């Protein structure tokens, strides 16, 4: 699989930073081919047949997606999966679920490269356990993270793992190059701005329960449906709720307005999410 010029540049900078610093973070927005860049970078460190890498993710869908795209970019490199269904380190590149791996760290071999997809999660204790174990086994192991959202909270957790940022692809670049369409934005006043300005931040993000207490009420949800019908009726749409209960209330408002709608959230099984989508 051929990488686009900007993707190749991202990979080159990531490789250089890893060799120089031993760790690095690559930042690329949704739509940039982040997983392709991750795969291109990792493949460069697996040219020796004894080299081992682990690509870490927190969702089954991400693990499957990462493995599929990695194999397209690196067809000659063997892969395996370590999750709740199968626990294999047979491949040069193993695609692991962090929740499963952290419970089975004694099975993890010595790694030359640890790749963290959605690296803004790396401050979580589960990720830190994997990182610490990797470096304990091999102090020279390289740590590579990729994310679209590096600036969460005070960023402390990221700075503790990554000493540098290799590259950052910006949305404007992708729009100017024709890889993404320029968005049209509509801002709707539903009378909640002053209250939302008072919401406090917790460790990594805004207090979503506080946001839901402001946004999750019938007048606001009905206004969302009304404005959607005015601006986007008939278009496939994703509506993000602050909490699951908020998402369910917004769904109910759409249903009451005669619009087919369903909720998808992280506690659903992969099969249920796929069936709903």
N, C-alpha and C positions, 0 to 999 in steps of 0.2 A: 504494500500500500504506500503510495507516494504522499508525503506530507506537503502541505502548502508552504510557501516561502516563510510566512510569519511563524508557522508552527515549527519549522526547521530551525529558525533563529531562536525560538524559545527553548528548544531542546539543546541546542549548542550552548546557550548561556547557562542552562541548568547543569549540563555536564561539566562545564568549566568551573562553576561555583562549587559543585560537589567535590571536585578534585582539589580545589583550593582550600575550602573550609571544612569539608567532611560532612556538611549538612547544608541544606538550602530550601527555601520556599519559593514555589512558582505560583503566580497569581494569574488566573485567566477566567473570564466570565463565561456563563452558560452560552453555548453556541460557538465557542472558539475552538472546540475540539480538544478540550482539556484532557480527556482520557487518551486520545491519540498522542498528545504531547507526553503524558505520563509514560505511555508505552514506549515511545521512541527513546526517551531518556533511560528508562530501565534497561532496555535492550542493549544499550551501549556498554553496560557493565556486566553483561552475561555472555560475553564472547568466549570466555574460558569455560570448558565443559563442567568444571567443578564449582563454578560460581553459583551462589544461591541468593535468591531474592524473595521477599514476601511483600505482597501488595495488600494493604490493610483497608478494610471498609466496614461500615456499620449496618449495611442492609444487604439482604440476599440479592436484590435486584442489581445493586452496585457491583457486588462480587461477580455475578454472571456477566454483566455488561463489560466490566474491566477485563475479564478473562477473554471474552470474545474479541474485543478490539485489540488487546495485546497480541493475540494470535494472528490477527490480520496484519499488524505492523511487523511482527517478528515470527513469521511462519516456521522458522527452523528451531525455535526454542520451546522445549517441552513445558507444559503447565500442569498444575494440580490444584485441588481445592481442599481447604480445611474449614469446615463448617459443621453444623449440627447433623448433617446427613452423611458426610464423608470426611475423613481426617487423613489426608495424604500429603506427604512432603516429597513425593516422587519426582515432581517436575523441578526444573531449574527455577521457575517462577511459580510460587504458590500464592493463591488468592484466598485470603483468610478473613473470616468474620471475627471482629475484635472480641465480641462477647464469648465466642467459643474458644478462641485462642488463649484468652487470659485465664481460662479455667484449665488449660492444658499446656502451660508454658514449659513444663518439663519435657514435652515432646518436640519442642521447637529446636531445630538444628542451628548450628552456627551460620549466621547470615552475613553476606557481604553488603547487602543493600536492603533497607527497610523503606518501603514507599507508603505514605499515608495519604489516602484519598480523603477529600473533605477535611483537610488538615486543621481547620479551625476547631475541630473536636479534640485536638491533641492534648489539651490541658486536662481532659477528663482522666480520672484515676486509672481506668482500664487501659487507655492508650499509654499513659506514663509507665505502667507496669511492663507493657510490651517493649517500649523503647528502652527502659532500664535493663531489661533482661537481654535484649539484643546487644547492647553495649557492654554488658557484663561478660557475655560470651565472646564478643569480638570488639575490643575498644576501637578498632579501625573501621568498623561497619559504617556505611554511609546512611544518612537519614534524609530522605527527600519527601517533601510535602507539597501537595497541590490543593488549591482552593479557589473558589470564586469570591469568598467573603472573609478576608483576613482581618478586618477591622471590627472585631466584636469586643465590647467592653473595653477594658484598658489594654488588651493585647498581651498581658503579662504571660499567659500560658504559651503563646506562640514564641515570645522572645526567649523563654526558657529552653525551647527545643531548637529553634532556628536562629542563627546569628546573623542571617542575611537574607535578602530577597534577590533571587537570580534574575527574574524578569517579571514584568506585569503587562499583560495585554489588556488594553482598555476598550470599552464598548465603542468609543468614537472611532478607533482604528478599524474595527470590524464593520461599522456602518459605512465609513468612507470607502473601504475596499469592496463594498457590495456583498459581504458575507452575511450581514444582518440588515434587516429593514429598519429604517428610522421609525421609532415609535411615535404614535400620536397619544398625547396625555390629556386627560380631562380631570380636573380637580373639582370635586363636589362638596359644597358646604352643607353638612348635616347638623351643624350647631354643636360640635363636640371639641373644637380646636382648643379652647381654653382649658377644658378638663384634661385633655390628652397632654397638654404642655406640662401638667403637674404630675404626670406619671413618673415614678422613680425607676432608675435602672437597678437591676440586681447584678449578680456576678458577671453575666455575659450579655444580657439583653434586657429589654424593658420587662417590667412585671406584667406578664400577659393576663393574669387574673384581673389586675387593675384595669388593663385596657378593655378586657371583656365586660367588666362591670359598667364601663362607659358606653361601649359600642353595642352591646348585646341587649337591645330593647326593641320593641315592635316598631316605633316610629322610624328608627334608624334603619332597621332591616328592610322595612317597606320602602323607604327612600332609595335604598340600594337597588331593589328590584325595579322601581319606577325609573330611575336614571339609566339602569342597564337596558330597559326596553327602549328608552329614548335614544341611546347612543350605540347599542350593540346587539339589538334584538336579532336572534337567529344565529349568532356567532358562537362557536365553541368557546367556552369561558371557564377560567379557573378563578374561584373566589377564596381568598385565604381568610380563615378565622383566627382570632387570637387564641382560642381554646377549642377543644372538640365540641363542647356544648355550644359555643358561639357558632361554629361551622354548621352544626345541626340546626340551629335556629335560623340561620341564613338559608339553608336548604329548604326548611319548612316555609319560609317566606316566598321563595321562588315557586315551590309547589302550589302554595295558595294563590299565587299569581298566574297559575296555568303553565308554568315552565318546568320541564323535566329537569330534575336535579338529584344529585346523590353526594354522599360524604365519603371521603377517603382519609384515613389517618394512620399514624404509625403503629397503633396497637392491633390493627387488622392483620390477618394472615396474608402472605403474598398471594395466595390463590384468590382470596376475597377481594384484595385490591385490584388484581388483574380482571376479575369478573366484573367489578363495578366500573372500571375504566373502559 
